[in-house]
Amino acid sequence: MTDGSAAEPPVPPGVDPEVPSPARLYDYYLGGRINYRADREAAERIRAGLPEISDMAWANRGFHQRAAKWLAHSCGITQFIDIGSGLPTQGNTHEVVRAVTPRARVVYVDNDPMVRAYAGELLTSRFTTFVFGDLREPDTVLGDRLLRSLIDFTEPVGLLM
């Protein structure tokens, strides 16, 4: 959890810092830095009724990491699509799976303009990319040129959501 004393992040095009967003709330609960006053205030209102919300966010993050690692280690999967990837944080999918398979390919997909603005932090190699897309448009997401440049659908794909 941040204390709000740090400088606000820049406001990317398409982002309204006065309207809380799920990605930025999640970032706040994980102790991240990519959130605005409106997100922190909304997060604390939620915490008032659900005091364990940060623990829940961390539990969710831990499950996501364990699932990705299991798919890579136990199932031998080397390519992943992470839909609703959210903002970069600790233990991103590519970091977790590359600890098992160094050349694993990961495509992050999200429809939040803030995530798009910070996606560069996830792109650590030619085996990682970001697609601005929406889960509700699967044909568009799965047909995306960038996604198809990394994902070979003739081989197993780990899908994380």
Buried (B, 14 or more C-beta within 10 A) or exposed (E): EBEEEEEEBEBBEEBEBEEBBEBBBBBBBBEBEBBBEBBBEBBEEBBEEEEEBBEEBBEEBEEBBEBBBBBBEEEEBBBBBBBBBBBBBEBBBBBBBBBBBEEBBBBBBBBBBBBBBBBEEBBEEEBBBBBBBBEEEEEEBBEBEBBEEBBEEEEEBBEBE
